[in-house]
Amino acid sequence: MLADRQRRTPEPGSQQTLTVFVDDEPVPAHRLWHPGDTVTTTLSWLDEQHLPAEIRSLAEAGPNGYGRGAFYVDRYPGLSTAHVASVRGVVASIEVVANLALSTDDGWKLLPGTVQMWCVPDTGTWRMPNLQCSVPGTTGDLRFIEQHEFFERYGVATPTFRRDSRYFRVDLYLTA
């Protein structure tokens, strides 16, 4: 994934940037991405309907007439639908993408419109949250609701939420 670990500060100007998503597959410390690293990687484009639920809300208009979707670091080439040539770039920023999920009888259910992102210094999986809390309402619905209404809406009497993440959002300045 990381061709060389050469660090440099991207020069300002009219450089082309690309936003890619890196999954939570653990990699050795010497292969982590950091802001300023020059990286070479193979990317795939997934249309919105093929995106994992965790990043669907972050889909953008695609290249060359593709619909909405996202580029991701292609660690499993056999699973992708459309490949993009290998790219080389300087890592500009790295953010964790964290969603809020509700514990139900059917497992954890992602709540729409609850994504949060914050900058992190590398793509180490230990930076991804797995925080549990019990709070009435959701980020997308800030009003307080009665317990019976919560039960009718979500099917659980005691709300238990978890802030969870499986992806990093990385901005790259493309280089030649």
Rosetta blueprint (number, residue, H / E / L):
1 M L
2 L L
3 A L
4 D L
5 R L
6 Q L
7 R E
8 R L
9 T L
10 P L
11 E L
12 P L
13 G L
14 S L
15 Q L
16 Q L
17 T E
18 L E
19 T E
20 V E
21 F E
22 V E
23 D E
24 D L
25 E L
26 P L
27 V L
28 P L
29 A H
30 H H
31 R H
32 L L
33 W L
34 H L
35 P L
36 G L
37 D E
38 T E
39 V E
40 T E
41 T E
42 T E
43 L E
44 S E
45 W E
46 L E
47 D E
48 E H
49 Q H
50 H H
51 L L
52 P L
53 A H
54 E H
55 I H
56 R H
57 S L
58 L L
59 A L
60 E E
61 A E
62 G L
63 P H
64 N H
65 G H
66 Y L
67 G L
68 R E
69 G E
70 A E
71 F E
72 Y E
73 V E
74 D L
75 R L
76 Y L
77 P H
78 G H
79 L H
80 S L
81 T L
82 A E
83 H E
84 V E
85 A E
86 S E
87 V E
88 R E
89 G E
90 V E
91 V E
92 A E
93 S E
94 I E
95 E E
96 V E
97 V E
98 A E
99 N E
100 L E
101 A E
102 L E
103 S E
104 T E
105 D L
106 D L
107 G E
108 W E
109 K E
110 L E
111 L L
112 P L
113 G L
114 T L
115 V L
116 Q E
117 M E
118 W E
119 C E
120 V L
121 P L
122 D L
123 T L
124 G L
125 T H
126 W H
127 R H
128 M L
129 P L
130 N E
131 L E
132 Q E
133 C E
134 S L
135 V L
136 P L
137 G L
138 T E
139 T L
140 G L
141 D E
142 L L
143 R L
144 F L
145 I L
146 E L
147 Q H
148 H H
149 E H
150 F H
151 F H
152 E H
153 R H
154 Y H
155 G L
156 V L
157 A L
158 T L
159 P L
160 T L
161 F E
162 R E
163 R E
164 D E
165 S E
166 R E
167 Y E
168 F E
169 R E
170 V E
171 D E
172 L E
173 Y E
174 L E
175 T L
176 A L
